[in-house]
């Protein structure tokens, strides 16, 4: 009983310390999201985890979270995290997913493979295209063609980027554990592009867009849900009959390469073998 009480006391002390540290972060000061909320909300936890990965980045910088940029149709587009750094403006789209992630830069939808044999398939809108939209409206709002922008799609460390095909070299797709090193490499290559004064002016212009009232946030969510309902793809699960893709293994989602049998009862016949590409974080 005494051991149990000691362990319980230690857990409480650790929670108090973690909560106190959280309340001193820039993320909390801007968002005012409670410590409990980021533990219970998968999306908020992904955003906060991305911020923690970025925080050691050297150089003058300022953060913006949950930035609602106006669009020409009167709606808004929400940017998860924007980092104003001396090397440029970094726009991060956070995806706190698990399982295998498969997709290419040009495809409209990517696939999340779950389950013991990765037979459950969930499709989600291509995050690169999603972030391209964010960048477009951010550029229009800032109206400064000289500003350097960088697009990062950040996935949880709980997932595996199994087959991600990038072609334009305009976007980075990484897991959280590789985010800091990826940004550091980019910053070293880009060198200093923005002065502290310029960064502060950009922050002052954008910060009010992070402080949206609840009515506008609800309107934004409503618009997102309506567009998702109108344009959602067919979701294939273990209980549904997936659309057959002859170039993809129906069990693991790996790409099939055709071979010809050279012996046995099936000699001369075509068959597919899986070519699994373990994509390195780019």
QUIGIPE-V696100 format. One record per residue. N is the residue number from 1. PHI is phi as a letter, one per 20 degrees, with the letter a starting at -180 (* if undefined). OMEGA is omega in radians with two decimals (999 if undefined). Layout:
n=<N:N>
phi=<PHI:PHI>
omega=<OMEGA:OMEGA>
//
This chain:
n=<1:2:3:4:5:6:7:8:9:10:11:12:13:14:15:16:17:18:19:20:21:22:23:24:25:26:27:28:29:30:31:32:33:34:35:36:37:38:39:40:41:42:43:44:45:46:47:48:49:50:51:52:53:54:55:56:57:58:59:60:61:62:63:64:65:66:67:68:69:70:71:72:73:74:75:76:77:78:79:80:81:82:83:84:85:86:87:88:89:90:91:92:93:94:95:96:97:98:99:100:101:102:103:104:105:106:107:108:109:110:111:112:113:114:115:116:117:118:119:120:121:122:123:124:125:126:127:128:129:130:131:132:133:134:135:136:137:138:139:140:141:142:143:144:145:146:147:148:149:150:151:152:153:154:155:156:157:158:159:160:161:162:163:164:165:166:167:168:169:170:171:172:173:174:175:176:177:178:179:180:181:182:183:184:185:186:187:188:189:190:191:192:193:194:195:196:197:198:199:200:201:202:203:204:205:206:207:208:209:210:211:212:213:214:215:216:217:218:219:220:221:222:223:224:225:226:227:228:229:230:231:232:233:234:235:236:237:238:239:240:241:242:243:244:245:246:247:248:249:250:251:252:253:254:255:256:257:258:259:260:261:262:263:264:265:266:267:268:269:270:271:272:273:274:275:276:277:278:279:280:281:282>
phi=<*:f:f:f:f:f:f:f:f:f:f:f:f:f:f:f:f:f:f:f:f:f:f:e:e:f:g:f:g:e:e:l:f:f:f:f:f:f:f:e:d:f:f:f:f:f:f:f:f:f:g:f:f:e:g:f:g:f:o:f:b:b:d:c:c:l:e:e:e:f:d:f:e:n:e:c:c:d:d:f:b:c:d:e:c:g:e:q:d:d:d:d:d:e:c:e:d:d:n:e:d:c:r:c:f:e:f:f:c:d:c:d:d:c:n:f:d:l:e:e:d:d:e:b:f:g:f:f:f:f:f:f:f:f:f:g:f:f:f:f:f:f:l:b:f:e:f:e:d:c:d:c:d:d:d:f:f:e:d:c:f:f:b:d:d:d:c:e:m:e:c:d:c:c:e:g:f:d:f:g:f:f:f:f:f:f:f:f:f:f:m:e:d:c:e:g:f:f:f:f:f:f:f:f:f:e:g:g:f:e:d:f:f:f:f:f:f:f:f:f:f:f:f:f:f:f:f:f:f:f:c:f:f:f:e:e:c:f:e:d:e:f:f:f:c:f:e:c:f:f:e:d:n:f:f:e:d:f:c:d:f:d:b:n:f:d:g:n:e:e:b:d:c:e:d:e:d:e:f:f:g:e>
omega=<3.13:3.12:3.13:-3.13:3.11:3.12:3.13:3.13:3.12:3.12:-3.14:-3.14:3.13:3.13:3.13:3.13:-3.13:3.12:3.12:3.10:3.14:-3.09:3.09:-3.10:3.07:3.13:-3.13:-3.10:3.14:-3.00:-3.04:3.03:-3.11:3.11:3.13:-3.08:-3.13:3.05:-3.07:-3.08:-3.07:-3.14:3.13:3.12:3.10:3.12:-3.11:3.12:3.09:3.10:-3.13:3.11:-3.08:-2.95:3.14:-3.09:3.14:3.12:-3.13:-3.07:3.03:-3.08:2.97:-3.09:3.09:-3.06:-3.11:-3.11:3.13:3.08:-3.06:-3.13:3.13:3.10:3.11:2.99:-3.03:3.07:-3.08:-3.10:3.02:3.10:3.04:-3.05:-3.13:3.11:3.13:-3.11:-3.11:3.12:-3.06:2.99:-3.05:3.11:-3.10:-3.07:3.01:3.11:3.07:3.10:-3.11:3.09:3.08:-3.08:-3.03:-3.10:3.14:-3.12:3.03:-3.07:3.02:-3.13:-3.09:3.09:-3.07:3.11:3.14:-3.12:3.11:-3.06:3.06:3.13:3.08:-3.06:-3.12:-3.08:3.07:3.08:3.11:-3.11:3.06:3.08:3.10:-3.13:-3.12:-3.09:3.08:3.10:-3.14:-3.11:-3.10:3.05:3.12:-3.06:-3.11:-3.08:3.08:-3.12:3.09:-3.09:3.13:3.00:-3.01:3.11:3.10:3.04:3.14:-3.13:3.05:3.08:-2.92:-3.10:-3.14:-3.10:3.10:-3.05:-2.98:-3.07:3.12:-3.04:3.06:3.07:-3.03:2.91:-3.05:-3.07:3.14:-3.04:-3.07:-3.11:3.12:3.13:3.12:3.11:-3.13:-3.13:3.13:3.13:-3.09:-3.06:-3.07:-3.14:-3.10:3.10:3.06:3.13:3.12:3.13:3.14:3.11:3.08:3.13:-3.13:3.13:-3.04:-3.03:3.13:-3.13:3.05:-3.05:-3.11:3.07:-3.03:-3.13:-3.14:3.09:3.12:3.11:3.11:-3.14:3.13:3.12:3.12:-3.12:-3.14:3.12:3.12:3.13:-3.09:-3.01:-3.06:3.12:3.05:-3.13:-3.14:3.10:-3.14:-3.11:3.14:3.13:-3.09:3.07:-3.07:3.06:-3.02:3.14:-3.09:3.09:-3.12:-3.10:-3.02:3.13:3.14:3.13:-3.13:3.03:-3.06:3.09:3.11:3.13:-3.10:3.13:3.13:-3.09:-3.09:-3.13:3.12:-3.13:-3.14:3.03:-3.09:3.02:-3.08:3.01:-3.09:3.11:3.07:-3.04:3.07:3.11:-3.04:999>
//
